[in-house]
Amino acid sequence: MPDEGPDAAGAAVAEPLVSVVVATNRGGPFLAEALASVAAQTYPHVELVVVDDGSPDPAVIRDLVEEAGVGTVLRLDPSGVSTARNTGVGRTRGELLAFLDDDDRWHPDRLRLAVDALAARPDAVISYCAMRTVDPAGEQLVAADQRPARDARDVVRGLTGIMLPNLVIRRGAFDAVGGFDPAYRQGEDLDLVLAAATLGPFVFVDQVLVDYRYHPGNTTRAYRDLAAGIRVILRERRSQARAADHADRAGHAGRVGLDPAYRDRLRANDRFAAWSAARAARADLSERRVRAALGHVAWAARFAPLAPLDWARERGRRVVGRVTDGATRRVTSRATGAGGGATKG
């Protein structure tokens, strides 16, 4: 069970306190399930702060926290999720920080395995785990696809699948990057991850320990705002990476440059925008909303005019890669005498 006070937190000096922050502006069954998943953690040294970011009925959130039997509530005027989370962090004491969205849930060993991973890698600034997507009823929609980050370039390119619900960050790293940027209403978790990637390596826990819930109320379903917000963040971080690369070249530091990785991520964001617009257009056409469907197509043409060409190029590159890999395997198989082509000694 999670700790509730400083005496409990000091009971095991060797094990760090994990501070969990949940920012919300609504109640409901998803929040109740999220809080229950924190209460069910097998790691014992946990504190929870639920930040009520101007919900219309604060009594509902207080009651849900009381029913969960864990955590305290901090009430704010509507401030946005970044400010709410930063304020919540400021009210905690843990060496490690974790964030749970109000509609997601953790598996019982989520925090214990994250703590173990960071203890084994003192140089790592973030641990993250595999995460699946579930529907409103909690049934799996998409299997986990996270993978280990070889270096910062993998993180920037988005090859790792890191999001806020599946990471645990050291407080020192969180403070070093300035926490969440209040200027961002969407993509603030991406900005945090990109900033942390410049501080040190990430360590991967290869187990599915988080359920990311996909439902009609998700803010990430507003694809236009999301794609535009991510573009702003990526361009700003790319500008900073270019400045750092220039400084390193001047000082002959030899650091791996991140600019090509940011270029790739910006292109991927454009492909995401075009794909999301196409999906929305198809949905509107199925309901015979032709004008709305054309609106999606027109927006995509303005926002990401080169995305279809880039998508075709990327798909062709993957096809060529698969063909090349297959040919290499066949040549290697024959050379080593496998698959019926062995020679007698």
Long-range contacts (C-beta under 8 A, 24 or more apart in sequence): 1-39, 1-44, 1-70, 2-38, 2-39, 2-41, 2-44, 2-45, 2-46, 2-47, 2-48, 2-70, 2-71, 3-44, 3-45, 3-46, 3-47, 4-47, 4-70, 6-93, 8-45, 9-45, 9-47, 9-93, 11-45, 12-44, 12-45, 15-43, 15-44, 15-45, 15-115, 16-45, 16-94, 16-95, 16-96, 16-115, 17-45, 17-46, 17-47, 17-93, 17-94, 17-95, 17-96, 18-43, 18-45, 18-46, 18-47, 18-94, 18-95, 18-96, 18-97, 18-98, 18-111, 18-114, 18-115, 18-168, 19-46, 19-47, 19-48, 19-49, 19-89, 19-92, 19-93, 19-94, 19-96, 19-97, 19-98, 19-171, 20-46, 20-47, 20-48, 20-49, 20-71, 20-97, 20-98, 20-99, 20-100, 20-111, 21-48, 21-49, 21-51, 21-85, 21-88, 21-89, 21-92, 21-97, 21-98, 21-99, 21-100, 22-48, 22-49, 22-50, 22-51, 22-71, 22-88, 22-99, 22-100, 22-101, 22-102, 23-50, 23-51, 23-53, 23-81, 23-84, 23-85, 23-88, 23-99, 23-102, 24-50, 24-51, 24-52, 24-53, 24-55, 24-61, 24-102, 25-52, 25-53, 25-54, 25-55, 25-78, 26-55, 26-102, 27-55, 27-57, 27-60, 27-61, 27-63, 27-64, 30-102, 30-103, 30-136, 30-213, 30-215, 31-61, 31-64, 31-102, 31-103, 32-64, 32-67, 32-68, 33-105, 33-138, 34-100, 34-101, 34-102, 34-103, 34-104, 34-105, 35-64, 35-65, 35-67, 35-68, 35-70, 35-71, 36-68, 36-105, 37-100, 37-105, 37-106, 37-107, 37-108, 37-110, 38-68, 38-70, 38-71, 38-100, 38-106, 39-68, 39-69, 39-70, 40-108, 41-106, 41-108, 41-109, 41-110, 41-111, 41-112, 42-108, 42-109, 42-111, 42-112, 43-109, 43-111, 43-112, 43-115, 46-70, 46-111, 47-71, 47-92, 47-93, 47-94, 48-72, 49-73, 49-74, 49-88, 49-91, 49-92, 50-74, 50-88, 51-76, 51-84, 51-85, 51-87, 51-88, 52-76, 53-78, 53-79, 53-80, 53-81, 53-83, 53-84, 54-78, 54-79, 79-182, 80-182, 80-185, 81-180, 81-185, 81-188, 82-179, 82-180, 82-181, 82-182, 82-183, 82-184, 82-185, 82-188, 83-180, 83-182, 85-179, 85-180, 85-188, 86-179, 86-180, 86-182, 89-171, 89-174, 89-179, 94-171, 95-170, 95-171, 96-168, 96-169, 96-170, 96-171, 97-168, 97-169, 97-170, 97-171, 97-174, 98-167, 98-168, 98-169, 99-164, 99-165, 99-167, 99-189, 100-165, 101-164, 101-165, 103-213, 103-215, 103-217, 103-218, 104-165, 104-210, 104-211, 104-212, 104-213, 105-138, 105-210, 105-211, 105-213, 106-165, 106-209, 106-210, 106-211, 107-208, 107-209, 107-210, 107-211, 109-207, 109-209, 110-209, 110-210, 111-168, 113-205, 113-207, 113-209, 114-168, 114-205, 115-168, 117-203, 117-204, 117-205, 118-168, 118-170, 118-203, 120-203, 121-201, 121-203, 123-200, 123-201, 124-200, 124-201, 124-202, 124-203, 125-169, 125-170, 125-173, 125-196, 125-199, 125-200, 125-201, 125-202, 126-162, 126-167, 126-168, 126-169, 126-170, 126-173, 126-193, 126-196, 126-202, 126-203, 127-167, 127-168, 127-202, 127-203, 127-204, 127-205, 128-160, 128-161, 128-162, 128-166, 128-167, 128-168, 128-202, 128-203, 128-204, 128-205, 129-166, 129-204, 129-205, 129-206, 129-207, 129-208, 129-209, 129-210, 130-161, 130-166, 130-205, 130-206, 130-207, 130-208, 130-209, 130-210, 131-161, 131-163, 131-165, 131-166, 131-208, 131-209, 131-210, 131-211, 131-212, 132-208, 132-210, 132-211, 132-212, 133-211, 133-212, 133-213, 133-214, 134-211, 134-212, 134-213, 134-214, 135-213, 135-214, 135-215, 136-213, 136-215, 138-211, 138-213, 141-214, 144-208, 146-204, 147-204, 148-204, 148-206, 149-197, 149-201, 149-202, 149-204, 151-201, 151-256, 152-197, 152-198, 152-256, 152-258, 152-261, 153-256, 153-258, 153-260, 153-261, 155-193, 155-194, 155-197, 155-202, 156-194, 156-197, 156-237, 156-241, 156-258, 156-261, 156-262, 156-264, 156-265, 157-261, 157-264, 157-265, 157-268, 158-265, 158-268, 160-202, 160-204, 162-193, 162-202, 163-189, 163-212, 164-189, 164-192, 165-210, 165-212, 166-209, 166-210, 166-212, 167-193, 169-196, 173-199, 173-200, 184-229, 184-232, 184-233, 185-225, 185-229, 186-219, 186-220, 186-222, 186-225, 186-226, 186-229, 186-230, 187-226, 187-229, 187-230, 187-232, 187-233, 190-230, 190-233, 191-233, 191-237, 194-233, 194-234, 194-237, 195-237, 198-244, 198-258, 223-272, 223-273, 223-276, 223-277, 223-280, 224-273, 224-277, 224-299, 224-303, 227-269, 227-270, 227-272, 227-273, 227-276, 227-303, 227-304, 228-303, 230-269, 231-266, 231-269, 234-262, 234-265, 234-266, 234-269, 235-266, 237-262, 238-262, 238-263, 238-266, 267-307, 267-310, 270-303, 270-304, 270-306, 270-307, 270-310, 271-304, 271-307, 271-310, 271-311, 271-314, 273-300, 273-303, 273-304, 273-307, 274-300, 274-303, 274-304, 274-307, 274-308, 274-311, 275-311, 277-303
